[in-house]
Amino acid sequence: ITENQIMSLPRFYHPDLLESQQELFLTDIEAHHARNVLRVRDGSRIEVFNGAGLEAQCILSIVGRNKCKALIEQFRHSPKPADKLTLAVSIPESKDALSDICRDIVQLGVTDIQLLVTRYCGFRRKGNYRKHMERYERIIINGAKQCSAMWLPRLKEPVPLAEFIEGLSPDESVYCGLEPELNHESSSVFMEEAAKPDLT
C-alpha cells in the first residue's frame, strides 16, 4: 500500500481498539456509516482508530445485514501530545457555532475543550445537556476522521468560569481572547461580570 493510498482510506472510530486484537466489529453507528453513507465494499481496506494514539489498518468484512467486521493487518502508534493545550470557551447561544468550534479544533492540537458557563452564555440549567455533549463529541470524532488525527480532544462538562480559573495550577499559562473593541478597563469589567454565571 502506498502512503497516498493509506491517507485516503476510510477511517472509523472504535474506543475499544486494542493492540492485542486481530479483529473487531465496528460500532453500530460506524457500521451504518460504512455501509449506507460511504458504501464501503466488502474486502475494502479501512482504518480504525481509538482516539488514544492507536490506529489499525484493516480489511472490512460485511457480516449479515447490519454488521461490519474489521480484520486487522497492522497497527500504527502516535505518541501522546507532550504539551496540554486546553481551549476554554463560553458556550455560545448558537449550537452551530459550538459545532464549528468542535470540528475545527481537532486540527489545532488542542487536547482538552472546557465548556464555560458565564453570565452571557447559551447554557441553561433546565434540560439534559448531556445530549448536547454527545452530539459535540460525535462532531469531534468526525473532525478527527477527516484530518487523520490519532488523539481525540476531551470535551469536558460545563463549569462556571470562576471555578475553571480557581482550578488552574500556578505553572499554567492562560491566554484570553475578547472582543477587539474592548479596551483594558472594559475587559476587566467584562471578565468580572462574565464570571458570575446565570443558571436560571
Disulfide bonds with the S-S distance in Angstrom:
none
